[in-house]
Amino acid sequence: MNISKEQGLLIAYGGRPYIPPREVHKDFFAHIGFNAFKASGVRCELPFPIFRLSDSRKSEYFVSVRELAKAIADKEEKAKSEYRKFRS
């Protein structure tokens, strides 16, 4: 069975299409502090957007599993390309 990155992430995150940044941080960005990670997202410095569902400053941020999967695929493709250049 061949599943996409998006499907794999959906399975990993219990079928939720939008997940809190804290979970993404824990799984992929634990090498930096959470506040720095979240601030990077607010400044659009992450390879995927984070967003709020309301305009309230107290509302929670979310990450789209689809956008996270795209970002992972892009980074993987770049790494593969660099690897192929190195190996040839």
C-alpha positions in Angstrom: 0.0 0.0 0.0 1.4 3.4 -1.0 0.0 6.4 0.9 0.8 10.0 0.4 2.5 12.2 2.9 -0.7 14.0 3.5 -2.6 10.7 4.2 0.2 9.6 6.5 0.1 12.9 8.5 -3.7 12.6 8.7 -3.3 9.2 10.1 -0.6 10.3 12.5 -2.8 13.2 13.7 -6.0 11.2 14.2 -7.6 12.3 11.0 -7.6 16.0 11.9 -7.0 18.3 8.9 -5.8 21.2 11.1 -3.5 20.7 14.1 -2.2 22.9 16.8 1.4 24.2 16.2 2.5 22.7 19.4 2.1 19.2 17.9 4.0 20.2 14.8 6.7 21.7 16.9 7.0 18.6 19.0 7.2 16.3 16.0 9.4 18.3 13.6 10.9 21.4 15.3 11.8 20.3 18.8 15.4 21.6 18.2 14.1 25.2 18.8 11.9 26.5 21.6 8.2 26.6 21.0 7.9 30.4 21.4 10.6 30.9 18.8 8.8 28.4 16.5 5.4 30.1 16.9 6.9 33.5 16.4 8.6 32.3 13.2 5.1 31.1 12.0 3.5 34.5 12.8 6.3 36.2 10.8 5.7 33.8 7.9 9.2 32.3 8.2 8.2 28.7 8.4 7.8 26.6 5.2 4.1 26.5 5.8 1.5 29.0 7.1 0.0 29.0 10.6 -3.4 30.7 11.0 -6.2 31.5 13.4 -9.8 30.7 12.7 -11.0 33.9 14.3 -9.6 37.5 14.6 -9.3 37.2 18.4 -5.7 37.5 19.6 -6.6 34.8 22.2 -7.7 32.3 19.6 -5.5 29.2 18.9 -3.3 29.0 15.8 -3.5 26.0 13.5 -1.4 24.3 10.8 -3.0 22.6 7.8 -1.9 19.0 7.4 -2.0 19.5 3.6 0.4 22.5 3.8 2.7 20.7 6.2 2.8 17.7 3.8 3.6 20.0 0.9 6.4 21.6 2.9 7.8 18.2 3.8 7.6 17.0 0.2 9.4 20.2 -1.0 12.2 19.8 1.5 12.5 16.1 0.6 12.7 16.9 -3.1 15.3 19.5 -2.6 17.4 17.0 -0.5 17.0 14.3 -3.2 18.2 16.8 -5.9 21.2 17.8 -3.9 22.0 14.1 -3.2 21.8 13.2 -6.9 24.1 16.1 -7.8 26.6 14.9 -5.1 26.4 11.3 -6.3 26.9 12.0 -10.0 
